[in-house]
Amino acid sequence: MGVGSLIRAEPATWPTVVKINGSRLIRSGMDSISAANLEPVLDALVPERRRLIELLSSLDASDWDRPTECPAYSIKGIATHILGDDLSLLSRQRDGAVPGLIVVAEDMPGADFRQLLDGFNDQWVRAARFFSPALLLELLEKAGEWTHDYYRHVDPAAPGEPVPLFNPTFDGGSPFWQAIAREYLERWVHHSQIRRALEKPSLSDSPFFEVGIQTVATAADRAVHGPDTASGGWMIGELELGDLSQAADILTLAHTADEVASLVRGPDEAVKEFANRTGRRTDGE
């Protein structure tokens, strides 16, 4: 899930948010996400997980089985996938264990990265189907605490695993701050997918939206521009994503590539590239 080359703009900046008549506007900026400016991402991890657990705790038995935009996964399936991500990163990043994809590759000779990733995720979700909702919630809470504690103490500039969002060529490793930002973006996307399955809007509250859009903009080396009027649109570089609700939907994979292309305004080639990068896959995930 990456954002590719967008039209060159000034260096990306972190938006400072104010409210005018209930609408969020940009007044000034700060540095983009980096090893030296990771605090906004770290600060968003705990409240995002808390909000997710509150949402899941409100579900009745039938809600857990609701289908989502990921055809193979119900709400419970996505929640189980989030837990699997937590346990996987703790095992391989914190504890230095063999990555799950390498283990899966033993049974999938010749598979490419995407096939291995899909296979790993699907095997985990199938294997954990017996988890009760109560146990799943407890584990999500604990794993959220463990990952936050680990990310609070790891050196954000230390070399780590390649992060395709920032390093699409897999050319060497990536600094740890990129893995942490990637993890936040993943959680924001899946949280919003669960919300939409419950007929709720994507997670666009502050600071969740601001951290998400800045992660995408930093990965693309572009600036974030907030609306300069209450009815204005959010922008990454020269691409206008629309109002808060629409921008949150686009960035959390609510739309296919064709739909994104019809919603985003900007230079044709940049819109096409952005849509291909942020459009929801239609092949089963």
VOBA-1610 file (N, C-alpha, C; in pm, whole numbers, padded with zeros to 5 digits, always signed):
BEGIN
Met+00085-00117+00000Met+00000+00000+00000Met+00089+00123+00000Gly+00127+00171-00115Gly+00216+00286-00122Gly+00164+00392-00213Val+00215+00510-00196Val+00183+00621-00284Val+00305+00650-00366Gly+00294+00643-00495Gly+00409+00658-00582Gly+00443+00800-00613Ser+00513+00821-00722Ser+00564+00953-00757Ser+00451+01047-00791Leu+00441+01153-00715Leu+00345+01258-00743Leu+00420+01378-00797Ile+00346+01475-00848Ile+00411+01594-00903Ile+00493+01663-00794Arg+00614+01700-00828Arg+00706+01760-00732Arg+00649+01888-00672Ala+00657+01897-00543Ala+00612+02018-00473Ala+00717+02052-00370Glu+00693+02153-00290Glu+00788+02188-00186Glu+00798+02074-00087Pro+00904+02068-00005Pro+00920+01958+00090Pro+00797+01944+00179Ala+00762+01819+00206Ala+00641+01793+00284Ala+00648+01857+00422Thr+00535+01905+00470Thr+00528+01967+00602Thr+00418+01905+00683Trp+00436+01904+00814Trp+00334+01852+00905Trp+00233+01962+00933Pro+00104+01935+00912Pro+00007+02041+00929Pro-00027+02070+01074Thr-00034+02194+01110Thr-00088+02235+01238Thr-00235+02265+01219Val-00321+02201+01297Val-00464+02207+01272Val-00533+02303+01367Val-00620+02387+01312Val-00706+02472+01391Val-00848+02448+01343Lys-00946+02499+01415Lys-01085+02482+01375Lys-01152+02617+01358Ile-01224+02632+01250Ile-01303+02750+01225Ile-01443+02703+01192Asn-01539+02742+01273Asn-01677+02699+01253Asn-01688+02547+01242Gly-01609+02479+01323Gly-01614+02334+01327Gly-01537+02264+01218Ser-01478+02338+01124Ser-01403+02276+01015Ser-01253+02291+01040Arg-01177+02188+01005Arg-01033+02192+01027Arg-00964+02263+00912Leu-00882+02358+00945Leu-00808+02434+00846Leu-00660+02431+00882Ile-00577+02453+00784Ile-00433+02456+00807Ile-00388+02600+00829Arg-00316+02623+00937Arg-00266+02757+00964Arg-00115+02766+00942Ser-00043+02664+00982Ser+00102+02665+00966Ser+00151+02522+00961Gly+00281+02502+00946Gly+00331+02367+00931Gly+00449+02336+01020Met+00481+02207+01029Met+00598+02159+01100Met+00668+02061+01008Asp+00776+02003+01055Asp+00852+01910+00972Asp+00770+01785+00940Ser+00803+01722+00828Ser+00738+01597+00791Ser+00785+01486+00884Ile+00721+01370+00875Ile+00756+01257+00959Ile+00900+01214+00929Ser+00974+01189+01035Ser+01113+01147+01021Ser+01156+01087+01154Ala+01281+01043+01160Ala+01332+00991+01286Ala+01328+01097+01395Ala+01348+01223+01355Ala+01349+01332+01452Ala+01209+01385+01483Asn+01112+01347+01404Asn+00976+01397+01423Asn+00876+01283+01409Leu+00891+01185+01498Leu+00804+01068+01497Leu+00696+01076+01604Glu+00707+01175+01692Glu+00617+01183+01807Glu+00469+01183+01767Pro+00427+01256+01663Pro+00284+01253+01628Pro+00234+01112+01595Val+00317+01031+01531Val+00277+00895+01499Val+00268+00811+01626Leu+00371+00818+01709Leu+00371+00742+01833Leu+00253+00781+01922Asp+00222+00910+01926Asp+00113+00957+02010Asp-00024+00910+01961Ala-00034+00877+01832Ala-00162+00834+01777Ala-00188+00685+01794Leu-00084+00606+01821Leu-00101+00461+01824Leu-00195+00415+01935Val-00176+00464+02056Val-00258+00419+02169Val-00404+00462+02154Pro-00434+00589+02126Pro-00575+00626+02111Pro-00643+00558+01993Glu-00569+00532+01885Glu-00631+00461+01772Glu-00671+00320+01814Arg-00584+00249+01884Arg-00617+00114+01930Arg-00732+00119+02032Arg-00731+00217+02117Arg-00840+00231+02214Arg-00974+00249+02144Arg-00975+00334+02041Arg-01098+00358+01966Arg-01143+00230+01895Leu-01049+00154+01841Leu-01085+00030+01774Leu-01147-00068+01871Ile-01088-00083+01989Ile-01141-00177+02087Ile-01278-00132+02136Glu-01297-00002+02155Glu-01429+00048+02194Glu-01533+00014+02088Leu-01496+00030+01962Leu-01588-00001+01853Leu-01621-00149+01850Leu-01519-00233+01855Leu-01543-00377+01849Leu-01618-00428+01972Ser-01597-00363+02085Ser-01666-00405+02207Ser-01816-00379+02200Ser-01857-00291+02111Ser-01999-00257+02100Ser-02075-00351+02006Leu-02005-00443+01941Leu-02068-00528+01841Leu-02148-00642+01904Asp-02256-00679+01837Asp-02325-00801+01878Asp-02270-00917+01796Ala-02318-01037+01823Ala-02259-01157+01762Ala-02266-01152+01609Ser-02377-01103+01555Ser-02391-01101+01409Ser-02302-00998+01344Asp-02271-00889+01416Asp-02185-00785+01357Asp-02047-00837+01324Trp-01995-00926+01405Trp-01861-00979+01382Trp-01851-01051+01247Asp-01964-01102+01200Asp-01964-01177+01074Asp-01997-01090+00954Arg-02013-00960+00972Arg-02046-00873+00859Arg-01934-00877+00755Pro-01971-00877+00627Pro-01869-00872+00523Pro-01805-00734+00517Thr-01685-00728+00462Thr-01613-00602+00449Thr-01572-00582+00304Glu-01503-00473+00278Glu-01452-00445+00143Glu-01346-00546+00101Cys-01290-00619+00196Cys-01197-00728+00166Cys-01282-00856+00158Pro-01315-00904+00039Pro-01415-01011+00025Pro-01388-01135+00108Ala-01261-01165+00131Ala-01229-01288+00204Ala-01244-01271+00355Tyr-01257-01147+00402Tyr-01254-01122+00546Tyr-01383-01057+00595Ser-01435-01112+00703Ser-01542-01046+00778Ser-01480-00942+00871Ile-01564-00873+00948Ile-01509-00781+01048Ile-01417-00857+01143Lys-01458-00974+01186Lys-01372-01052+01274Lys-01242-01090+01203Gly-01251-01118+01074Gly-01131-01152+00998Gly-01032-01037+00994Ile-01081-00915+00971Ile-00989-00800+00969Ile-00931-00776+01107Ala-01013-00787+01211Ala-00962-00768+01347Ala-00855-00873+01379Thr-00876-00995+01334Thr-00778-01101+01354Thr-00650-01071+01276His-00666-01018+01156His-00550-00978+01076His-00468-00870+01146Ile-00535-00772+01207Ile-00464-00666+01280Ile-00381-00728+01393Leu-00442-00822+01466Leu-00369-00890+01573Leu-00249-00965+01516Gly-00268-01032+01402Gly-00158-01103+01340Gly-00043-01011+01303Asp-00077-00891+01253Asp+00027-00792+01223Asp+00106-00757+01348Asp+00035-00735+01459Asp+00102-00701+01584Asp+00200-00810+01626Leu+00151-00934+01627Leu+00235-01045+01673Leu+00352-01068+01579Ser+00328-01050+01450Ser+00435-01069+01352Ser+00546-00967+01370Leu+00508-00839+01385Leu+00612-00736+01398Leu+00689-00752+01529Leu+00620-00789+01637Leu+00689-00809+01763Leu+00790-00924+01752Ser+00747-01031+01687Ser+00832-01149+01675Ser+00955-01121+01590Arg+00934-01060+01473Arg+01047-01044+01382Arg+01129-00919+01411Gln+01063-00808+01451Gln+01136-00684+01474Gln+01195-00678+01615Arg+01112-00702+01714Arg+01160-00692+01852Arg+01248-00809+01893Asp+01203-00932+01855Asp+01268-01052+01906Asp+01364-01117+01807Gly+01369-01067+01683Gly+01464-01119+01585Gly+01433-01257+01534Ala+01306-01299+01541Ala+01268-01431+01491Ala+01262-01430+01339Val+01260-01549+01281Val+01249-01562+01136Val+01115-01502+01092Pro+01114-01412+00995Pro+00989-01352+00949Pro+00891-01457+00898Gly+00762-01430+00921Gly+00659-01523+00879Gly+00659-01550+00730Leu+00694-01451+00649Leu+00694-01471+00504Leu+00798-01574+00462Ile+00909-01578+00534Ile+01012-01678+00502Ile+00962-01816+00536Val+00891-01827+00647Val+00833-01957+00685Val+00731-02001+00582Val+00644-01909+00540Val+00541-01942+00441Val+00605-01978+00308Ala+00717-01912+00273Ala+00783-01935+00145Ala+00828-02081+00129Glu+00852-02149+00242Glu+00893-02288+00234Glu+00785-02375+00171Asp+00659-02335+00188Asp+00547-02410+00133Asp+00493-02350+00005Met+00552-02237-00041Met+00504-02169-00162Met+00622-02136-00253Pro+00694-02237-00301Pro+00810-02210-00386Pro+00770-02134-00512Gly+00849-02033-00545Gly+00823-01955-00665Gly+00726-01841-00646Ala+00668-01827-00528Ala+00571-01721-00504Ala+00642-01586-00494Asp+00577-01480-00543Asp+00635-01347-00530Asp+00595-01286-00396Phe+00641-01164-00371Phe+00618-01102-00241Phe+00470-01090-00209Arg+00389-01042-00305Arg+00246-01025-00280Arg+00179-01158-00251Gln+00215-01262-00324Gln+00155-01393-00300Gln+00193-01447-00163Leu+00320-01425-00123Leu+00362-01469+00009Leu+00288-01393+00118Leu+00274-01262+00100Leu+00205-01180+00201Leu+00059-01222+00214Asp-00008-01240+00101Asp-00148-01284+00105Asp-00159-01421+00169Gly-00067-01510+00133Gly-00070-01645+00190Gly-00049-01644+00340Phe+00046-01564+00386Phe+00071-01553+00530Phe-00052-01500+00603Asn-00110-01392+00551Asn-00227-01333+00616Asn-00344-01429+00619Asp-00370-01495+00507Asp-00484-01586+00499Asp-00467-01706+00591Gln-00346-01760+00599Gln-00323-01874+00687Gln-00347-01836+00832Trp-00300-01718+00871Trp-00318-01674+01009Trp-00466-01654+01041Val-00539-01586+00955Val-00680-01558+00982Val-00759-01689+00990Arg-00729-01783+00901Arg-00799-01912+00906Arg-00766-01987+01035Ala-00639-01986+01073Ala-00597-02062+01192Ala-00657-02004+01320Ala-00683-01873+01321Ala-00732-01807+01444Ala-00884-01791+01447Arg-00954-01860+01358Arg-01099-01845+01353Arg-01167-01887+01484Phe-01100-01974+01560Phe-01162-02023+01683Phe-01156-01921+01796Phe-01081-01812+01781Phe-01075-01712+01888Phe-01215-01656+01914Ser-01250-01646+02039Ser-01375-01579+02073Ser-01356-01429+02059Pro-01465-01354+02034Pro-01450-01209+02030Pro-01388-01151+02157Ala-01424-01207+02272Ala-01370-01156+02398Ala-01219-01176+02404Leu-01172-01293+02364Leu-01029-01320+02365Leu-00957-01232+02263Leu-01018-01215+02146Leu-00957-01132+02043Leu-00940-00989+02092Leu-01040-00938+02162Leu-01030-00802+02216Leu-00920-00792+02321Glu-00910-00891+02408Glu-00804-00889+02509Glu-00667-00891+02444Leu-00650-00974+02343Leu-00521-00984+02276Leu-00488-00858+02198Leu-00588-00796+02135Leu-00564-00670+02065Leu-00519-00561+02163Glu-00579-00559+02281Glu-00538-00460+02381Glu-00395-00484+02426Lys-00363-00609+02458Lys-00228-00640+02504Lys-00123-00618+02395Ala-00152-00666+02275Ala-00056-00651+02166Ala-00036-00504+02130Gly-00142-00424+02143Gly-00128-00280+02121Gly-00033-00218+02222Glu-00045-00260+02347Glu+00045-00209+02451Glu+00189-00252+02423Trp+00207-00378+02386Trp+00342-00429+02362Trp+00408-00356+02245Thr+00334-00338+02136Thr+00394-00272+02019Thr+00425-00127+02048His+00336-00059+02121His+00362+00081+02153His+00484+00094+02242Asp+00495+00007+02341Asp+00612+00011+02430Asp+00740-00014+02352Tyr+00736-00110+02261Tyr+00854-00139+02180Tyr+00890-00020+02093Tyr+00794+00035+02023Tyr+00821+00147+01932Tyr+00863+00273+02007Arg+00820+00288+02130Arg+00863+00403+02211Arg+01011+00395+02246His+01065+00276+02252His+01201+00259+02300His+01302+00225+02190Val+01255+00185+02072Val+01348+00152+01965Val+01406+00282+01908Asp+01528+00277+01859Asp+01591+00392+01795Asp+01526+00412+01658Pro+01455+00522+01636Pro+01385+00539+01509Pro+01477+00550+01389Ala+01602+00584+01413Ala+01698+00596+01303Ala+01774+00466+01276Ala+01755+00366+01361Ala+01826+00240+01344Ala+01779+00168+01219Pro+01868+00097+01150Pro+01827+00023+01030Pro+01734-00092+01065Gly+01637-00113+00982Gly+01541-00222+01003Gly+01507-00287+00871Glu+01393-00355+00868Glu+01350-00425+00747Glu+01310-00327+00638Pro+01316-00367+00511Pro+01270-00278+00404Pro+01122-00247+00419Val+01086-00124+00393Val+00946-00080+00400Val+00906-00031+00262Pro+00834-00114+00185Pro+00802-00078+00046Pro+00731+00055+00031Leu+00652+00096+00129Leu+00583+00225+00121Leu+00682+00338+00097Phe+00797+00331+00162Phe+00900+00434+00149Phe+01015+00388+00057Asn+01030+00258+00040Asn+01144+00202-00033Asn+01092+00095-00129Pro+01022+00135-00235Pro+00954+00037-00322Pro+01048-00057-00395Thr+01176-00025-00403Thr+01270-00112-00473Thr+01329-00219-00383Phe+01297-00214-00252Phe+01354-00308-00155Phe+01507-00300-00155Asp+01560-00183-00185Asp+01705-00164-00195Asp+01762-00141-00056Gly+01801-00249+00009Gly+01853-00238+00145Gly+01742-00223+00247Gly+01781-00198+00372Gly+01683-00182+00478Gly+01629-00040+00484Ser+01538-00019+00577Ser+01478+00112+00599Ser+01494+00149+00745Pro+01507+00278+00777Pro+01513+00317+00918Pro+01383+00282+00989Phe+01391+00258+01117Phe+01277+00207+01192Phe+01158+00302+01192Trp+01183+00433+01181Trp+01069+00524+01183Trp+00975+00497+01067Gln+01028+00448+00956Gln+00943+00418+00842Gln+00855+00296+00870Ala+00907+00196+00939Ala+00827+00080+00976Ala+00715+00121+01071Ile+00745+00212+01163Ile+00646+00257+01259Ile+00536+00337+01191Ala+00574+00427+01099Ala+00475+00505+01025Ala+00390+00414+00938Arg+00453+00317+00873Arg+00380+00220+00792Arg+00278+00144+00875Glu+00318+00105+00997Glu+00228+00030+01084Glu+00107+00114+01122Tyr+00129+00243+01151Tyr+00014+00329+01181Tyr-00081+00336+01062Leu-00026+00354+00943Leu-00111+00366+00824Leu-00193+00239+00804Glu-00130+00123+00824Glu-00200-00005+00812Glu-00317-00011+00910Arg-00294+00030+01032Arg-00401+00025+01133Arg-00514+00121+01098Trp-00479+00240+01051Trp-00580+00338+01013Trp-00669+00284+00901Val-00608+00222+00803Val-00682+00165+00691Val-00778+00057+00740His-00727-00040+00817His-00813-00150+00861His-00922-00104+00957His-00890-00011+01044His-00990+00046+01134His-01103+00107+01053Ser-01068+00182+00949Ser-01170+00246+00866Ser-01250+00144+00787Gln-01188+00037+00742Gln-01261-00069+00673Gln-01366-00131+00764Ile-01331-00153+00889Ile-01427-00207+00985Ile-01541-00107+01006Arg-01508+00019+01021Arg-01611+00121+01040Arg-01708+00124+00922Arg-01655+00120+00802Arg-01744+00125+00685Arg-01832+00000+00676Ala-01781-00114+00718Ala-01863-00235+00720Ala-01980-00222+00817Leu-01965-00135+00915Leu-02071-00107+01013Leu-02154+00015+00974Glu-02135+00060+00849Glu-02207+00177+00796Glu-02173+00304+00874Lys-02048+00312+00917Lys-01996+00431+00982Lys-01892+00494+00889Pro-01865+00624+00905Pro-01765+00688+00819Pro-01624+00643+00852Ser-01533+00662+00758Ser-01392+00634+00782Ser-01343+00713+00903Leu-01238+00665+00967Leu-01183+00731+01085Leu-01114+00860+01041Ser-01180+00973+01062Ser-01127+01102+01016Ser-01111+01203+01128Asp-01130+01157+01252Asp-01110+01246+01366Asp-00964+01290+01373Ser-00942+01401+01442Ser-00806+01444+01471Ser-00757+01371+01596Pro-00637+01318+01599Pro-00527+01338+01504Pro-00515+01229+01398Phe-00611+01136+01394Phe-00592+01017+01312Phe-00580+01050+01164Phe-00664+01138+01114Phe-00657+01174+00973Phe-00526+01246+00943Glu-00489+01343+01026Glu-00368+01421+01000Glu-00244+01333+00998Val-00236+01238+01090Val-00120+01147+01092Val-00121+01059+00967Gly-00239+01014+00927Gly-00248+00929+00809Gly-00209+01000+00681Ile-00265+01119+00659Ile-00234+01189+00534Ile-00088+01233+00530Gln-00032+01267+00646Gln+00108+01308+00646Gln+00200+01188+00622Thr+00160+01070+00668Thr+00239+00951+00638Thr+00244+00927+00488Val+00129+00936+00422Val+00125+00917+00277Val+00208+01025+00207Ala+00191+01151+00250Ala+00264+01261+00187Ala+00414+01248+00208Thr+00456+01206+00326Thr+00598+01189+00353Thr+00656+01079+00265Ala+00582+00969+00250Ala+00628+00860+00165Ala+00644+00906+00020Ala+00557+00999-00022Ala+00561+01049-00160Ala+00651+01171-00174Asp+00707+01218-00062Asp+00792+01338-00062Asp+00716+01458-00118Arg+00597+01475-00070Arg+00512+01586-00114Arg+00458+01660+00008Ala+00406+01778-00015Ala+00350+01859+00092Ala+00202+01829+00112Val+00158+01840+00235Val+00015+01837+00266Val-00035+01980+00273His-00145+02005+00206His-00212+02134+00214His-00354+02110+00262Gly-00389+02170+00376Gly-00526+02160+00424Gly-00613+02263+00356Pro-00743+02252+00370Pro-00835+02347+00307Pro-00816+02487+00364Asp-00813+02586+00275Asp-00799+02724+00321Asp-00934+02790+00343Thr-01041+02716+00315Thr-01176+02760+00349Thr-01250+02640+00405Ala-01363+02666+00468Ala-01439+02557+00528Ala-01487+02456+00425Ser-01499+02496+00301Ser-01547+02406+00196Ser-01435+02358+00104Gly-01311+02391+00138Gly-01199+02355+00052Gly-01160+02210+00065Gly-01062+02169-00018Gly-01021+02030-00019Gly-00881+02010+00034Trp-00852+01887+00077Trp-00719+01848+00122Trp-00635+01812+00001Met-00507+01848+00005Met-00419+01825-00108Met-00289+01757-00064Ile-00238+01672-00152Ile-00103+01617-00141Ile-00031+01662-00267Gly+00069+01748-00253Gly+00132+01806-00370Gly+00029+01883-00450Glu+00017+01852-00579Glu-00078+01920-00665Glu-00209+01843-00683Leu-00227+01740-00605Leu-00347+01659-00617Leu-00448+01697-00509Glu-00569+01730-00549Glu-00674+01763-00453Glu-00760+01640-00431Leu-00766+01598-00304Leu-00838+01476-00268Leu-00984+01502-00232Gly-01018+01626-00208Gly-01155+01658-00169Gly-01165+01694-00022Asp-01287+01698+00028Asp-01309+01737+00166Asp-01260+01627+00260Leu-01273+01653+00389Leu-01219+01562+00491Leu-01270+01420+00474Ser-01401+01405+00458Ser-01460+01272+00448Ser-01410+01199+00324Gln-01410+01267+00211Gln-01366+01203+00087Gln-01218+01169+00092Ala-01136+01261+00144Ala-00993+01235+00153Ala-00964+01115+00242Ala-01036+01105+00354Ala-01017+00991+00444Ala-01055+00860+00375Asp-01165+00862+00300Asp-01206+00742+00226Asp-01098+00701+00126Ile-01048+00796+00050Ile-00949+00766-00052Ile-00823+00706+00010Leu-00776+00767+00118Leu-00649+00725+00177Leu-00660+00595+00257Thr-00782+00554+00290Thr-00802+00427+00361Thr-00863+00320+00269Leu-00842+00338+00140Leu-00872+00235+00039Leu-01019+00200+00027Ala-01106+00301+00038Ala-01249+00278+00022Ala-01289+00264-00124His-01202+00308-00215His-01238+00315-00357His-01143+00234-00444Thr-01194+00191-00559Thr-01109+00128-00659Thr-01026+00236-00728Ala-00929+00194-00808Ala-00844+00290-00878Ala-00927+00378-00971Asp-01023+00321-01041Asp-01106+00401-01131Asp-01187+00505-01053Glu-01235+00465-00937Glu-01313+00559-00855Glu-01225+00671-00804Val-01104+00635-00759Val-01011+00738-00711Val-00981+00837-00824Ala-00956+00787-00942Ala-00924+00874-01055Ala-01038+00970-01087Ser-01161+00928-01061Ser-01275+01015-01089Ser-01297+01120-00979Leu-01237+01097-00862Leu-01259+01186-00748Leu-01147+01288-00729Val-01024+01249-00763Val-00907+01333-00738Val-00886+01429-00855Arg-00849+01551-00823Arg-00822+01651-00926Arg-00674+01686-00927Gly-00620+01701-01048Gly-00480+01736-01062Gly-00429+01695-01199Pro-00299+01707-01225Pro-00240+01666-01353Pro-00274+01521-01385Asp-00310+01493-01509Asp-00362+01362-01547Asp-00270+01246-01508Glu-00141+01258-01540Glu-00051+01147-01512Glu-00034+01125-01362Ala-00030+01235-01287Ala-00016+01222-01142Ala-00141+01160-01081Val-00258+01198-01131Val-00384+01139-01082Val-00385+00989-01110Lys-00345+00952-01230Lys-00344+00810-01268Lys-00251+00730-01178Glu-00131+00783-01154Glu-00035+00713-01069Glu-00087+00702-00926Phe-00142+00811-00876Phe-00196+00811-00740Phe-00310+00711-00728Ala-00399+00708-00827Ala-00513+00616-00824Ala-00468+00471-00826Asn-00364+00442-00905Asn-00313+00305-00910Asn-00251+00263-00778Arg-00196+00361-00706Arg-00131+00329-00578Arg-00230+00321-00463Thr-00336+00398-00467Thr-00427+00407-00353Thr-00562+00341-00378Gly-00585+00292-00500Gly-00711+00226-00528Gly-00717+00089-00461Arg-00836+00055-00413Arg-00853-00076-00347Arg-00837-00188-00448Arg-00766-00291-00411Arg-00751-00407-00497Arg-00886-00473-00521Thr-00903-00527-00638Thr-01030-00593-00673Thr-01013-00742-00694Asp-00896-00795-00651Asp-00869-00936-00674Asp-00881-01019-00547Gly-00956-00965-00450Gly-00982-01046-00331Gly-00937-00989-00201Glu-00865-00875-00202Glu-00825-00815-00073Glu-00858-00668-00074
//
